[in-house]
């Protein structure tokens, strides 16, 4: 199954690479006063400080040498920081402080690994490029596969949608998740589902440990 998935993914990557190359050929040169904006991408106005730039409502934290995005956070990054992280760390901290010391060390190690696993997938989902599309100013030859986007003044592929809250085109756009703080698209969708699965597992394990602790220790008697 993994080999089939990899085989099916190769044409998609080739198509995306071709669309990026086409956009780079047909897009104008960057403006001098644009804080390093790459005009091949669907970009809105404004800069975030002196070091980071915006693509719509996305904040680009780091880029690779080839211009691809390494770390990007979405418009609801503060929600993930203030709500999602405490929702994971607070129960985990209470379990680690009151329940795990009474359990076998292997249980504590497994629980710590599950918490770290969940936080890792959350970080990858929240900071990965969801698939921000490049700006295409000229109509591509394959007209049936492209639609003009008035919001970004760009042609978009049929599998690319405009994320209103993010102000940008996202390939394979599914939804905007406040819990992860960003849009969920083709590129971070695998991370997102792993985060959902690990978070659900952490919830079940936490409840199980609490129930086991209450039954075993009977703290209310």
C-alpha positions in Angstrom: 0.0 0.0 0.0 2.9 2.4 0.8 4.4 1.7 -2.6 1.1 2.4 -4.3 0.7 5.7 -2.4 4.2 6.8 -3.3 3.6 5.9 -7.0 0.4 8.0 -6.9 2.1 10.9 -5.2 4.8 11.2 -7.9 2.5 12.6 -10.7 1.1 15.1 -8.1 4.5 16.4 -7.2 5.4 16.6 -10.9 2.3 18.6 -11.6 2.9 21.0 -8.7 6.6 21.5 -9.8 5.4 22.3 -13.3 2.9 24.8 -12.0 5.5 26.5 -9.8 7.9 26.7 -12.8 5.2 28.1 -15.0 4.4 30.7 -12.3 8.0 31.7 -11.9 8.4 32.2 -15.7 5.3 34.3 -16.1 5.4 36.4 -12.9 7.0 39.9 -12.7 10.2 40.6 -10.8 9.8 41.4 -7.1 9.2 45.0 -6.1 12.1 46.7 -4.3 9.9 47.9 -1.4 8.1 44.6 -0.8 10.2 43.2 2.1 11.5 40.4 0.0 8.2 39.3 -1.4 8.4 36.6 -4.0 5.8 37.7 -6.5 5.3 34.2 -7.8 3.3 33.5 -4.7 -0.2 34.8 -4.0 0.7 37.6 -1.6 -1.3 40.3 0.1 0.1 43.6 1.4 1.9 44.2 4.6 4.9 42.9 6.5 5.3 41.4 10.0 8.3 43.1 11.6 11.6 43.4 9.9 12.5 39.7 9.6 9.3 37.9 8.6 7.0 38.4 5.7 3.3 37.6 5.1 1.6 35.6 2.5 -2.0 36.6 3.0 -2.5 36.0 6.7 0.3 33.4 6.9 3.5 34.4 8.6 6.7 33.0 7.0 9.2 32.2 9.7 11.8 30.4 7.5 12.5 29.6 3.9 14.8 27.2 2.1 17.4 28.3 -0.4 15.2 27.3 -3.4 12.4 29.7 -2.1 10.1 27.0 -0.7 8.6 27.6 2.7 10.2 25.7 5.6 8.2 27.1 8.6 4.9 28.9 8.3 2.3 29.7 10.9 -1.4 30.5 10.2 -3.7 33.3 11.3 -4.8 31.5 14.5 -1.3 30.6 15.8 -2.1 32.5 19.1 -5.2 30.3 19.6 -3.0 27.1 19.4 -0.5 28.7 21.7 -3.0 29.8 24.3 -5.6 27.0 24.1 -4.3 23.9 22.4 -1.0 23.7 24.3 -2.5 24.2 27.8 -5.2 21.7 26.9 -2.5 19.1 26.3 0.1 20.1 28.9 -2.2 20.8 31.9 -3.9 17.4 32.2 -0.6 15.7 31.4 1.1 17.7 34.1 -1.5 16.7 36.7 -1.2 13.1 35.7 2.6 13.3 35.9 2.4 14.9 39.3 -0.2 12.9 41.1 -0.8 9.6 39.3 2.3 8.5 37.5 4.5 8.4 40.6 2.2 5.6 41.9 2.4 3.7 38.6 5.1 1.4 37.1 8.0 3.3 35.5 7.1 1.8 32.1 3.7 3.3 32.3 5.2 6.7 33.0 7.7 6.4 30.1 4.9 5.3 27.7 2.7 8.2 28.8 5.6 10.7 28.4 6.3 9.4 24.9 2.7 9.7 23.9 2.6 13.4 25.1 5.8 14.1 23.2 4.4 12.3 20.1 1.2 14.5 20.3 3.1 17.7 20.7 5.4 16.8 17.8 2.6 16.3 15.4 1.0 19.5 16.6 4.2 21.4 15.9 4.6 19.9 12.4 0.9 20.6 11.6 1.1 24.2 12.8 4.4 25.2 11.3 4.3 23.3 7.9 3.4 24.9 4.6 -0.2 23.6 4.0 0.4 24.0 0.3 0.3 27.8 -0.4 -0.1 28.1 -4.2 2.1 30.1 -6.4 0.6 33.1 -8.3 -0.1 32.4 -12.0 -0.8 35.6 -13.9 -1.2 34.2 -17.4 -3.8 31.6 -18.3 -2.2 28.1 -18.6 -2.6 26.1 -21.7 -4.9 23.5 -20.0 -7.9 25.8 -19.5 -10.2 23.0 -18.2 -7.9 22.5 -15.1 -7.6 26.2 -14.2 -10.0 28.8 -12.8 -9.3 32.5 -12.3 -9.3 33.7 -8.7 -10.4 37.3 -8.2 -9.3 37.4 -4.6 -5.6 36.9 -5.5 -5.6 38.0 -9.1 -4.2 34.6 -10.1 -5.2 31.5 -12.0 -5.7 28.6 -9.7 -5.8 24.9 -10.3 -9.1 23.1 -9.8 -7.7 21.3 -6.7 -6.7 24.7 -5.2 -9.1 26.8 -3.2 -9.0 30.2 -1.7 -8.9 30.1 2.2 -10.8 33.2 3.2 -9.4 33.4 6.8 -5.9 32.9 5.5 -6.1 35.2 2.5 -4.3 32.9 0.2 -4.7 30.0 -2.3 -4.0 26.6 -0.7 -3.6 23.4 -2.7 -6.0 20.7 -1.6 -7.5 23.1 1.0 -9.8 21.3 3.4 -10.5 23.7 6.3 -8.9 26.1 8.8 -8.3 24.5 12.1 -8.0 26.9 15.1 -6.7 24.2 17.3 -3.6 23.9 15.1 -3.7 27.6 14.2 -3.5 27.2 10.5 -5.1 25.9 7.3 -5.2 22.2 6.5 -4.1 21.5 3.0 -2.5 18.8 0.9 1.0 19.2 2.4 0.2 19.2 6.1 -2.9 16.9 6.0 -0.8 13.8 6.9 0.6 15.7 9.9 -2.9 16.8 10.9 -4.4 13.3 10.9 -1.5 12.0 13.0 -2.1 14.8 15.4 -5.8 14.1 15.7 -5.1 10.4 16.2 -2.4 11.0 18.8 -4.5 13.6 20.7 -7.5 11.2 20.8 -5.2 8.4 22.1 -3.7 10.8 24.7 -7.2 11.7 25.8 -8.3 8.0 26.2 -5.1 7.1 28.0 -5.4 10.0 30.4 -9.0 9.2 31.2 -7.9 5.5 31.7 -5.2 6.5 34.1 -7.5 8.7 36.1 -10.1 6.0 36.4 -7.5 3.4 37.3 -6.1 5.8 40.0 -9.6 6.4 41.5 -10.5 2.8 41.6 -7.1 1.7 43.0 -6.4 4.5 45.5 -10.0 5.5 46.3 -8.9 9.1 47.2 -12.5 10.2 48.0 -13.1 7.6 50.8 
